């Protein structure tokens, strides 16, 4: 019996959700339970919020480089009917009279930039979008284990997006106490406003509760699907590494997000109901004691927050590693080096990520024994990260590399993530962290991990799987016009942060350190080089640390220009891109390329069987340079499910 002749009946529970009548537009694209449509919904939402968060960063960078200077085009925007009202309510009412930024608006932008990029941009795109679309296809199933729960997950996320955007329009504006929302500051900010629904903090906390609930529903679904719905032959060590990454992320979210949800609910209770979970006795504001019951502990919030937020770093980075394990072998035409060691490393990484959270809290005065413990675990967790990175780098060795757009982003990821990881190692040690904490060094380190790191991986995934989603290629030339400005811009933005951080620049100076003369007056070879280049071009750039603010803002502008080709390429290619000539245009080996393009409702036209590992490229003796998982071995009968054999007898 051929594989194509065996009907696909993984799970009878899906019959009702996957009947074959043509659904309405709303049922098919809006209220869909199809994992592929939900993945696309998450993907488009994540890209929109990445763009929004990037716009907030551009406003911040202008304030840092040119403090007291009016933001360009403000008056032009205010003259556009309709848009002027939205801009005024979201940003304009907080600007200075002359159109320049002030500290209050800068704090709002900083808090919302961090929140939006992490929880509403990268996680929805990396985990929910790619995971939903690709993972069920890779394990050969027809849908997620709980399709309706999957749909509910997206709509919880959508509600959280609406709430978070609405917080820009309320009376006090959005939160301005940092994306970490530390108590007691976050619990008492705008405490004089009696209507709690006019507090941006109230809406931030409510939005995060919905966002976290969406992630919890998704994590349960991913875990159940991976364990229960793998197709025939898909043993644990035959799963693509991308699926392993999604599986580990599912556990990270399931175990780490509940503490943050509890933290948000308790802080919401402090603000709305007058409780004091995080508010200690004796708090004063404006020289007066606050009218609170007291007795709470602000450190409780920090422990709950960072118990989530350090595993969250790996929730951000593991989708990129998973994507690279698909892109690099496919474009080097050789197997992934060290597959099993990568699997054991990602499992170790997931376990250790729960044991390092308090290295964010050295300044709270923990004892030497506890700080030593967290220093040791923080150094240990770098080992599996280095193994993952090393395996990907060795996978390039001896390959016949195709330098298409996704491969350029994948190759750039490796050194960028390496810089992010190496600059993080010193922060593992208390005596260094005490000096660098809350400086631009920490910002530079973190952003090298998640910006040229994670986001480059996500871009590689978009270019790699776009043909499977749409049936068309993205334009490779436009893709390269997207890549090179992004690479240059990212480094111009984040490398100077490491220099400024070691000079003592604080991460929350809205004026870029202009009024801190002792710090700003430092010179460095990078500042001298910037001064000389500026003089050559006719610009008066000072030879001190402030000159790096100009460099970073120029880098942000280059980075913004680099996204224009991507936006044009993405939307044009959906209908106008070159059509694929095969369901497997990259000659890849994993099961998602065995489906029709785009995959129909139910995914496969035959019952897929995983005959071998996921990265069988350039196998000696095979007639092509790739050996797909679903291709049966010559002379070997295709396995038939046991229930089919019993039914026959």
C-alpha positions, 0 to 999 in steps of 0.5 A: 500500500502506498503512503498516499493511499492511506487516509489521514486520521490522526485524531477523530476529535478533529472531525467536527473542526475540519469538515470539508464544506467551504466556510464563510470569510469570517469563519475562515480568516477571522474566527478560524481554528486552523493553526495556519490562519492563526499563525498568520494572524499572530504574524501580522499582529506581531509585525505591526507591533514591531513597527510601532515599537520601532517608531517609539524608539525613533522618538526616544533616539531623537530626544537623546541626540537632540535634547530640546530640539523640536521633533521633525514633522510634528507640525506637518502631522498636526495638520493632517485631518484625522491623524492629527487627533490620534497623534495629539492624544497619543503623543502631542499633549505631552510634548513641550510647547516648542514640539520637543520631548520632555522627561515625562514623555520619554519615560512613557516611550521607554516603558511602552517600547520595551513592553511592545517589542517583547510581549507584543512583537517578538514573542507573538511573531517568533513563538506564536506565529512561526510555531503555529504555522510550522510546528504542526506541519513539521510533525505531520499532524492536521492541526493543533491538539485544541483548535478552539483553544488556539483561536481563543489564545489569539483573541485574548492576545488581540484584546491585550493589544487593544487595551495596551494601545488604548492606554495611550489615550487615557488621562494620565497617558501610558505607563512611565515607570519602565517596562518592568513596572517596579513597585512601589513606584508603579503602584503609587504613580498618579495616585492622586487621580481618583478615577483608576480607569484614567491611569495608564498603569491600570490598563497596562496591567489589565492588558498584560493579564490578557497577554499572559493568559493568551501565552498560557493557552498557547503553551499548553496547546504546543506541549500537548500537540508535540507529545500526542500528535506526532506522525508515524515514525516521528520519534523524539530524535527525528523531530526538527530542532525547530519543533524542539525549540517550540516544545521547550518554549511551551514549558518555559511559558507554562511555568514562568508566566503564571508568577508574572500574571500573579504579580500583575494581578496583585499590583492591580489590586494595590492600585484599584482595591487599596491592598498593599502586597508591594507597599511597605509601611511609611511610604511618603510622597511630596513630604506626606505619608501615603494613605495606604495600609502598608506591610507589603514588600517591593522585593516580592514583585521583583522576584515574581517579575524576574522569575518570568523575565529571565526565562523570557529571554530564552522565549525570545531567542530560541525561535531564532535558533530554531529557524536557523537550524532550518535555514542553515542546513538547507542553504549549506546543503549539508546536515545540521552538525551536532543535532543531538548535542543541540537537543540536550543543550536546549533542554539544559537551557530550559532547566537552568533558565529558572535558576538565574533570575536574581542576577537582575537583583544584585543591587537589592542587597542579597547576601554573598552566599545567594549572590555566589549561587546566582553567579555560578548558575548564570555562568553555567547557562552560558555553556548550552548557549555556546554549544548551540552557537558553535553547532550552527557555526560548524554547520557552515563548514564545507557547505555549498552555501546559497547566499540568499536573503534568509541565509544572509540574515542567518549568518549575521545572527551568529556573530551578533548573538555572540557579541550579545552573549559575550557582553552579558558574561561580565554582568554575571558577577556581582562586583561588575554588575554593581557598576554597570547596572542601569547603564547603557552597557546593559541595554547594549548587551540585551539589544545585541541578543534580541535585535540583531540576534532574535529579529535577524532570525525572525527575518530569516524565517519570514523569507524562508517560509514565505513561499510555503505560506503564499506560493510566491517568493519574496524578491531577493534583491529587495531582501538584500537591500533590506539586509545590509542597511539593517546590519549596519544600522543595528551595529551603529545603534547598539555598539556605542551603547557598550562604550557609553555604558562603561563610561557611566551613562545612565539608561534613563537620561532623556537628554542623553547625558547632556547635563551630566558634564563629568560623564559626558566629557569623557573621550574615547577613540570612538568619540575622536573618530566620530568627531573627525568624520563629522568635521570631514563632512562639515558637521560640528560633532564634539569629541566627547561621549555625547557624539555617540548619541548622534552616531546611534541616532544616525544608525536608527535612521539607517535602520528605519530606511532599511525596513522600507524595502522589506515592507514593500517586498512583503506586501507586494510579494503576496500577490505579485511575487514570483510563483513557486514551481514546486511545493518544495522550492528550497529542496528541503527535507522536513515535512512541512515541504511535503504539503501542497502550497499553500497547505489546505485545510487538513494539511497533507494529501497523504499520510506522512511517515518520518522515515529518517532524521530531519536534516539528511542533506548530501547523503552518499549514494542518493540521487539528489543532494537532499533526502526528505523525511517523507521519502520511503527507502527503496525496497522497504515497505511503507509502514501501515498503522496498526489499526489498519492491519487489524481492520483488514483482518 
